[in-house]
């Protein structure tokens, strides 16, 4: 069928698979149960591509925003992991993350370069932290993205709604070109949940991919609530992935439920779905994300791909040991 955002014909059948006959180990219900669950699947750990660490003042502002979520979103959003950096790192190590992204995002000019410097320093201090970076439509964006890549950045993040810009802004062209050439993944929050923005939705992302088809994009939150439109992009472009951040959880299903047939699309896209969590600013225990994915009942092999193999590949980790391949 043709992709509604690009007009390109996709080949996935979307036919029902006999996935319900595959065994799916029930997911953990408490964080203390996560390591045993991961071990039972035969995995060396978890590969979560959507974890945030921010400069302290910025983190406080983010939490202040969520503390007023009833005003912003019409519902409370309690922070489960409101703790200092050392405590949060211990939590993630205990859960089994073998690499810890430190995603940040810029929302005004002049901010991205400073955040990238902070992120590089943070990664240099903590061995398992993934060197991350961000960018913003402004003069010099191509130069500082190339600088970040040259200094070892392995994962980038954009937040379209918070940043208030379009991914296909012409000023971003040199940045997208550099990232396409480097094949470094970019996690992009472009879906219109939990709140719609002027530039959210799949169309601008599709325009970027039309110009940069080899770009490695990770669509955050499965693109909710435009689940199917972003799945079309993953089927059309070979390097587009979907991350599971907050998807299928009781919290999210209350305001952005997956379409009834979407489970079958996730089965077909099993090699391109990656674990994401949004730690630490989530309103439930980390374990609930894993439990929610297991409830889809797509089989343990699908879970192994999503919880480990796909993300480990994007993060450059050895699939057997979890160690960085560049080490």
Phi, psi and omega in degrees: 000153181284143175290125184294341182262341182238340184079359180281136181282130180257158189248352180298140187282330185061011179287153180296133177257160179277050184288334183292344179277348178279148181284131175237112177294130178304140181285165181288148178255351178219151182302326181296339181269352186296311182303319180293323178296314179298318179296322180296332176279355179078026183258148178284349181167197178248145176241091183262119184266000187229075177235141182248134163227131186229160170306146190306313182297321179292321179298320178298320179293322177297315179293325175300320179297314180292330177296336177257026185299331178299326177283320184282317188246350182082013178202151179294155179219077181292144181268116183285327187243053176279094183208171178288168182302312181301318180294321179293322177296319177299317180301315182292322176298317182294323177293334176112013176293125181271346173214143186239102174298149176236068186290138172223169181208143183265144179231012174202161180298147177082358185268325188296315182298319178296316178297321180296322176295318178298314182297320178296318179294319179298314180296328180289336181272333186238110190304322185274356180285132178279130178291111183246168179205171179218177177202167188211148181289102184199162176302139178085003185299320180298321181294315184283337172292317177295324176297317179296318178297317181295331180274359173110011179300132185246354183202134180243161179221137171233143176234102188295317183291313180292319181288335179068035179224164179266137177301335181263020172303130184303331181295340181274353185306314180294329177291313179298322180296318180294319181289324176296317180296320183281343184057037176265131185292148175235118173276120183237122174270100183239350177292164187265017174246149003279355179214135183287140176243170181300328187246009180284163181114172188277341192296314181292325177296318177299322179294320177298314182293328177298327179271334183228069189292342179267005180297136177267100181251141174241109181280115183291148173062027185056015181077017184306144358273004179273053185307306187292322181295321178285329174296324175302319180294321178295327178283333184274323185247125192294341185248015176270130179241164177236128177259152192272007190313116175069359186281140180079354179285158179302322182298311185284324180298340180287337182231343178217066184292148174294142174299154186303321184269001187292330178305321181289329176291321177297324177298316180293331183261025186304332179277355184236007177259130184232150179293133169220154184229326189074017174305137010262354191271057179243147186267030180197168178294149179307321183304330184295330176297317179293319178300317181296320178292319178296329180294341175295339175059049178261006176099153181296328180293321175298318179296321179298319178296312187288317184282337185223297195298313184293315179292321178299321177298315180294325182272000178071040181254145174296129185293334183270323186252338184081001180279148177302134180294336180277352182288000000 
